Every structure is written in C-alpha cells, then in structure tokens.
Amino acid sequence: MSRRSCRGCAARRVAVAHLHLADQMHACLTMGRFIPAAETTLRQAAAALRGHWGW
C-alpha cells in the first residue's frame, strides 16, 4: 500500500501500517526461498495481524 493510500485509510479511521522496504520488489513476500528478508517481513505482518485480532 502506498503512503498516499495509507493516509487516505487513516483519514477514514482505518488502522494502517506503512513499512517501506527499499531493497525489496513487488511480490517479495512469496519468494522466501530466494529473498531471506521476505520471511522476516512476512512474520512482522503476521504478528501485526495477530495483535489486531487479539490472537
């Protein structure tokens, strides 16, 4: 999600988190075998969702 999209959601009181990954490319989260940082980033996203849902 772009910064602009995050701002628009936040203005509508939708919880958002913007994480800029300058060294990553589109769909990097699905390439954990080839991009080591993908697993870390996916774990961060999962932790954020667990926290949001109270798991």
Secondary structure, DSSP 8 states (H G I E B T S, - for coil): --HHHHHHHHHTT--------TT--TTGGG-TTT-HHHHHHHHHHHHHHHHHHT-
